[in-house]
Amino acid sequence: AFVISLLALVLSVIVAIVEARRDAKNTRISIEFEFYKDIYKEYLVSKIPQARGLMWFSANSQLQDAQYLIEQLNSMRRDSLYFSYNNKKFFKELKGNLQELEDYIIKAEGKTMDAQDRAEFEDFVQKGLDNIYGTISKGYFGKL
């Protein structure tokens, strides 16, 4: 009877520890969800789509008004600094995606582009934004 009681006590302690760890993890995840929403919602829903919509090609086939999207990408990177301490893997991937797209757009400014160049530009920008949105989604759902 003593062995059964001792075994029950040990099992109860183990279950309590596992539950406490699970609760702590769930609390941390809930807090991080709030950070993801607070930091990225406005960028994903309005700032980036609006800034992208402002870009256009002039009559001489040069990219115009790209600075608005560049500013949003740069601002998002600065606003993501919290994750450089809390989720380094996520931050590193997001920072790389943001920097790659920003650099690409900066290099495209002022260049004369034919129809094929413009199509490649649009494709690269779309893929870059897809990568950024995907990275944020993976971070939000704890997959990164």
C-alpha positions in Angstrom: 0.0 0.0 0.0 2.9 2.3 0.8 4.5 1.7 -2.6 1.2 2.5 -4.4 0.8 5.7 -2.3 4.3 6.8 -3.1 3.9 6.0 -6.8 0.6 8.0 -6.8 2.4 10.9 -5.1 5.3 10.8 -7.6 2.9 10.6 -10.5 0.9 13.6 -9.2 4.0 15.7 -8.9 5.1 14.8 -12.4 1.6 15.7 -13.8 1.7 19.0 -11.9 5.1 19.9 -13.3 4.0 19.0 -16.9 0.9 21.1 -16.5 2.8 24.0 -15.1 5.2 23.9 -18.0 2.4 23.6 -20.5 0.6 26.6 -18.9 3.7 28.7 -19.0 4.3 27.8 -22.7 0.7 28.6 -23.6 1.0 32.0 -21.7 4.2 32.8 -23.6 2.6 31.9 -26.9 -0.5 34.0 -26.1 1.7 37.0 -25.3 3.8 36.5 -28.5 0.5 36.3 -30.5 -0.3 39.7 -29.3 3.1 41.0 -30.2 2.8 39.6 -33.8 -0.7 41.2 -34.1 0.4 44.5 -32.7 3.5 44.8 -34.8 2.5 43.3 -38.1 -1.3 43.7 -38.6 -1.2 47.3 -39.9 1.8 46.5 -42.2 0.2 43.4 -43.7 -3.3 44.7 -44.1 -2.8 48.3 -45.2 0.7 49.8 -45.2 2.5 47.4 -47.5 -0.4 46.9 -50.0 -0.9 50.7 -50.1 2.7 51.4 -50.6 3.0 48.8 -53.3 0.0 50.3 -55.1 1.8 53.6 -55.3 4.6 52.3 -57.4 4.3 52.8 -61.2 6.4 53.1 -64.3 6.8 56.4 -66.1 6.5 57.0 -69.8 10.2 56.4 -70.1 9.8 53.0 -68.3 11.4 54.0 -65.0 10.1 52.9 -61.6 8.4 55.8 -59.7 7.3 56.2 -56.1 9.1 53.1 -54.8 10.3 55.0 -51.8 7.0 54.4 -50.0 7.4 50.7 -50.1 11.1 50.9 -49.2 10.1 53.0 -46.2 7.5 50.5 -45.1 9.9 47.6 -45.4 12.6 49.5 -43.5 10.1 50.5 -40.8 8.9 46.9 -40.4 12.4 45.8 -39.9 12.9 48.4 -37.2 9.6 47.4 -35.5 10.7 43.8 -35.5 13.7 44.3 -33.3 11.8 42.8 -30.3 12.2 39.5 -32.0 16.0 39.8 -32.3 15.9 39.1 -28.6 12.9 36.8 -28.3 12.9 34.7 -31.5 16.3 35.1 -33.3 15.5 32.5 -36.0 12.3 34.3 -37.0 14.0 37.8 -36.9 17.0 36.6 -39.0 14.7 35.2 -41.7 12.3 38.2 -41.7 15.2 40.7 -41.7 16.8 38.8 -44.6 13.6 38.8 -46.6 12.9 42.5 -46.0 16.5 43.5 -46.8 16.6 41.5 -50.0 13.4 43.0 -51.3 14.4 46.5 -50.2 17.8 46.2 -51.9 16.2 44.9 -55.1 13.8 47.8 -55.3 16.5 50.4 -54.6 18.6 48.9 -57.4 15.6 49.1 -59.8 15.0 52.8 -59.1 16.1 55.0 -62.0 16.7 52.1 -64.4 14.9 52.1 -67.7 13.0 48.8 -68.0 11.4 47.2 -71.0 8.3 45.0 -70.7 10.2 41.9 -69.8 12.2 43.8 -67.1 9.0 45.2 -65.7 7.4 41.7 -65.6 10.5 40.3 -63.9 10.5 43.2 -61.4 6.8 42.7 -60.6 7.4 38.9 -60.2 10.4 39.5 -57.8 8.5 42.0 -55.7 5.5 39.6 -55.5 7.7 36.7 -54.5 9.5 38.9 -52.0 6.3 40.0 -50.4 5.0 36.4 -50.3 8.2 35.4 -48.5 7.7 38.2 -46.0 4.1 37.4 -45.4 4.9 33.7 -45.1 7.7 34.2 -42.6 5.4 36.3 -40.4 2.7 33.6 -40.6 5.2 30.9 -39.7 6.4 33.0 -36.8 2.9 33.7 -35.6 1.9 30.0 -35.7 5.1 29.0 -33.9 6.6 27.2 -36.8 9.7 29.3 -36.8 
